[in-house]
Structures are given as structure tokens and as C-alpha cells.
């Protein structure tokens, strides 16, 4: 299954920056990403593939463009 967008629920509502094993590969989450999700819990990010290396254990991704949907004021 190819995944191209992800929300906070899909990564287990992580609260710390780091590299996480997900069902599609590995995802690096930054403190800035978590700040967005804390403010907009329903926001979705586009997954961006990171270049693989000989040391890569699987596909590596980071969070790219985001969609905060229709936030309530």
C-alpha cells in the first residue's frame, strides 16, 4: 500500500521528536511537526521520501507540506 499523507493518529500521537517505525517504513518527526499537531490535531502532512543509503533499513520519510483543513476559530 502506498501512503502519501499522514495524520497524528496514524503515527500514534507521538510527543517527542525522533525516528519512528511505521507501517510504511521509518518516519522522522521534528519538534516543529509536533508543535503543528499540538495546535492543529487534525492536520495532515505529505510524506517526503528521504534518500536511501547502504545503511538504510527501509524506506525513510519526513513530513513535508501540510494541510490544516478547516480549523475552528
Residue pairs with C-beta under 8 A, 6 or more apart in sequence:
1 24
3 23
3 24
3 47
4 46
4 47
5 44
5 45
5 46
5 47
5 67
6 22
6 27
6 44
6 45
6 47
6 63
7 42
7 43
7 44
7 45
8 14
8 37
8 41
8 42
8 43
10 22
11 20
11 22
11 27
11 29
12 20
13 37
14 20
14 29
14 34
15 34
16 34
17 29
17 30
17 31
17 33
17 34
18 28
18 29
19 26
19 27
19 28
19 29
20 26
20 27
20 28
20 29
22 61
24 47
24 59
24 61
25 58
25 59
25 60
25 61
26 57
26 58
26 59
26 60
26 61
27 47
27 60
27 61
27 62
27 63
28 50
28 60
28 61
28 62
28 63
29 63
30 62
30 63
33 45
33 63
36 43
36 45
36 66
36 68
37 43
40 68
40 69
40 71
42 68
42 69
43 66
43 67
43 68
43 69
44 66
44 67
44 69
45 63
45 64
45 65
45 66
45 67
46 63
46 64
46 65
46 66
47 61
47 62
47 63
47 64
48 61
48 62
48 63
48 64
49 59
49 60
49 61
50 60
50 61
50 62
51 60
52 59
52 60
